[in-house]
Amino acid sequence: RIALEDRGFTTIGSEQNLGIALAYKALIEACESDHFLFLEHDWKSFIPAEEAVKTLHDSCLLLDSGRVEAIRLRHRTNFGDPLYSRHLMHDVLSTHPQHAMDAVHWSEDPVSQYPGVFTKESFGETDFIISKAEHAAFTNNPTIYKTDFLRDKILPLTNIPGGTLESEIQNWWCKQNFNVGRPWEGVFTHAP
């Protein structure tokens, strides 16, 4: 923490474990930038730094366009473990449609394999897959948002002491008319 502060970073901490929901709330309230990347400590990027920066830049362009409300950033092929939705690959739409966005991890062409669920669009130099929130569950995996969106839509849902965030928001999220994108390749790998 001191090393980060010595380099000009603002750190936010607590003497007690608040739980993910209240910690997330504190981070959103403190955010001073237009975009908010939720990235827990056990996520790493193994792609070249220039590629990661380009993808994050293009993700912000897509968010700023108003076309999507969230952009998920988990790497498509180097996703790390666990990937809980992997066991759903054979019938994801009929059994757990909220996890259809994860098809990018097992399908080379989810746009064709799941017609009407995804579109593929380019922003900047990056190709994105876009779907409705009903097919892209809320997650605490690396995701970038417009900070104002989080303050308006998510912050009111985070007053859950010790809450896990995902389970409390999931049902509400999947009923919203939000669009969720993800760069085709992604950036971050779960590396606990």
N, C-alpha and C positions, 0 to 999 in steps of 0.2 A: 504494500500500500504506500509506504513512504517513497519507494523508488518511483512509483507512478506519479505521485504528487510532485516529486522533484523534477519530473519531466513535463510538468504543466497539465497533467490530467487531474480532473476532479474525481475523487473516489467517494462512493456512497456506501456506508456500511451500517451495521447494527451490532450491538453487543449480544443480542439474542437472535435466534432463528425465527424469522417472521413467517416463513413459508413462502412459496413461490408467488402466490397471488399478491400479497402485500409488498413483497420486494419489487415485483414488476410495477406495481402502482407507484412506489417511491421513485423508481427510475423514470417512468413516464412523466411524473410531475416535475422532476428535475431537468428533463431534457430541454435543451435550448436550441436544437437544430430542427430543420424542417422534416428530417427523416430519422426514424428510430429503428435500429437493428437490434433485435433481441438475440443475443449470442451467449449461451452459457459457457462456463470454463472448459467443458469437455468436448468442444468442437474445434477442429483445426482445419486449416486450408493447406492442401498439398499440391495445389496447382500453382503455376508461376504467378508471382505477385502482380505483374502487369495484366494478366488475364483476369485475376480476381478483381482488381481495381476497375477494369473495363466493364466487367459484368455488373459490379455494384453501381457504377455510373449509369449504365444502360437501364438497370433496374429502377434507379431514381427517375430517369426520363419516363419510363413507363408509368410509374406511380404519379408523376407530375402531369401526365396526359389525362388522368382521370379514368383511364380504361380499366384499371384494377385498384383494389383497396389493399391488397397484400401480395408480397412476392416471397415465395418459399425458396430457400437457397441450399437445401441439402443436395450434395453431389449425386448425380444420377447413377453412376456405376461404382464409385468409391464412397458409398454411403455410410460405411461403418456398421457396427452392431450396437444394439439390436435394431432391426427394421421390423417392427411388429406386424406390419401389413403384408409381409412377404407370403405368409400362409394363405392369403386371400386371393392370390393371383388368378386362380381358375374361375372364380365366380364373384369377383369384387362388386360388380354392379347389382347383382341380385341379393347379395347377403350384407354387404357393408358399403353402400354407394358413397358414403362420406369419405372413403379412403381411395376412391378411383384415381385421384391425382397421383397417388403412389405408383400407378401403372408405369410411369416413366422408368421405374427401377427394374421392370421385368419385360417391358415391351419396346421393341425398336421403333414402332410406329403407333403410339396410342391414339393419334388422331384418326387413323383408319380402323384400328382395332375396336375403338369405342366411338362410333359415329354419333355426332350430335352432343358429345360430352366435352370435347376439347376443340380448340382452334389453335393454330400455330401462327404466330405473328413475330415480326422483327421490329426491334427498337434499337436505334444506334447500330452497333455491329453484332447484336446478340439476338438469337432466336429464342422465343418464349412459347411455352404452352400455357393456355389460359382456359379456365373453367369456372363454373359457378361454385359458390361456397358449399352447396349441397354435395359437391363431389370433391371438396378439398377441406377436410376437417381442420378446425383450429388446432394449432400445435405450438409447443414451446421449442420446436426445432428452429434453427436459424431462419428468421423471417424478417423482412424489412417492410415498414409501413410509413405513411405520412404521420407525423406526430399528432397533428390535429385530429386525424381519424381516430387514433388511439384515445386521445383525450375525450372526444365526443362519444365514441361507441363502446370502447372497452373499459376505460377507467371506471365508469359507474358499476361495472360488474365485478370489480376486484376487491370488494370489502369483505373478504372471506378469511378470517384468521386461520392460518395453517392450511388454507385451500391450495389445491393443486393447479388451479387455473384452467387447465385443459378440460377436465371433467365438468367444471362449473359453467363453462362458456359453450361447450360443444353443441348442446341441443339448440341453443339460441343461434349460434353462428350458422349452422346448417340450414336454418330457416330464413336467413337474410338474403337479399338480392345482391350480394357482393360478388365481385369477380376476383379470382385469385390467379396469379401467374407464377411461373417458375422458369428460370433460364433453362434451356434444354440440358446443358451439362451440369449446372450448379457450381457451388463453390466449397461448401463445408462438409467435412467428414466427422462422424461421431467417433471420438477417440478417447474413451474413458481411461 
